[in-house]
Amino acid sequence: MARQATGGEAMSSVLYDTPGPRAKRRNLILSVVFAVVLVLALWWTWQTMSDAGQTEGAKWTPFVEGAAWTTYLLPGLGNTLKAAALAMIIALPLGAALGIARMSDHKWVRVPAAVIVEFFRAIPVLLLMVFANQFYSDYTGIESDSRPLYAVVTGLVLYNASVLAEIVRAGILSLPKGQTEAAQAIGMRKTQVMTSILLPQAVTAMLPAIVSQLVVIVKDTALGGAMLNFTELLNARKTLAANYANVIPSFIVVAVIYIVLNFILTSLASWLESRLRRSKKSTGAVLGAEEVADLNAPGEVVGVHGADPGARAGGGTAAAQGDGRTPH
């Protein structure tokens, strides 16, 4: 609750008090000190790179020319996007199914789902990739060139589907119980309550956490390049740096690419979230005269306030007497 002081004093609230003269001076001094430290850190970084010869124009020239992109970075980026997209497409519905199964009233459904979620959520995703790669090597006929992709996608799906299951379960449980009780009161089945009432409302609440996990999927594709020789973006950077001797510039360029990818993903999710929130607001549609006349037609009881007076008082009985049926 905000309070306003008299005599020209500034507004304050229980969460934030307007700083006075001493606090303003202190904040200004801290801001200046932070800016100076940041400038010194950037200068030291630049000098270190310059002493190592990493700021020379020859180190950055490959990124201006097309060979470095077409030979190394773009193919690696394509594999990163392919593995991340496959993992997202499989992990999202699988995680939703596991999250809903954990809330089942049937113990034979709830317990196995809980075991699967807790088991794969506790294992590091890198270990899952290594196990999957060994499994595909020993028990399947997948070619060695395609095996790292399968292993990376499998590890990402198993781990992230388990995490997404908990996100879905938490999102649904965060809704008021009155939503479920009201749906059950009008005779909706459990499946109808989940698909038509709970999930559409929980999606908006779950979306930020889901997007954060999708960003993790994009970044975790690099683990396959580190252990399984999967030619994703970071692994392609290693080959490029070995050929052009530009380790630091290549790291910087790849980091910028990852930042752009994740920024696009989060921006798309923010747009989708705002669109979902707008679509859930009431439109306040107004019925015309013909629609009102149809609703209030004699003999059609559409509601307590919208039914015809004769239908409420005796219309139902008269209709029943006319066709020989007993009123319910």
Secondary structure, DSSP 8 states (H G I E B T S, - for coil): --EE-STT--EE-SS-----HHHHHHHHHHHHHHHHHHHHHHHHHHHHHHHTTTTSHHHHHHHHSSHHIIIIIHHHHHHHHHHHHHHHHHHHHHHHHHHHHTT-S-HHHHHHHHHHHHHHHHS-HHHHHHHHHHHHHHH----TTTHHHHHHHHHHHHHHHHHHHHHHHHHHHTS-HHHHHHHHHTT--HHHIIIIIIHHHHHHHHHHHHHHHHHHHHHHHHHHHHHS----HHHHHHHHHHHH--HHHHHHHHHHHHHHHHHHHHHHHHHHHHHHHHHTS-------HHHHHHHT-TT----TTTS-HHIIIIIHHHHHHHHT----
